[in-house]
Amino acid sequence: MPSKQGSVAAKFDKAKVSLLVHHPFWATLMLRLGSVETDKVKTFGINGREIAYNPEYLKTLTQEQIVGSIVHMISHCMLMHP
């Protein structure tokens, strides 16, 4: 079984942990959403149930940028903005 450490999914998970530790308000909202790795979105997307992210795009981001992108996606749901 391949190691998740160093993978794109691990990078996304690390950003989620950072939200849990440093931004509990956003983390509470994030925990209600799933996540999916897909090439069907160019960057990030959300359908109200899952945050979708493109693994190739995610590789280019810093940890802080990923956290910011997750918060941005959560904001779409929170503000009921498609």
Secondary structure, DSSP 8 states (H G I E B T S, - for coil): ----TTSHHHHHHHHHHHHHHH-HHHHHHHTT-EEEE-SSSSSEEE-SSEEEE-HHHHTTS-HHHHHHHHHHHHHHHHTT--
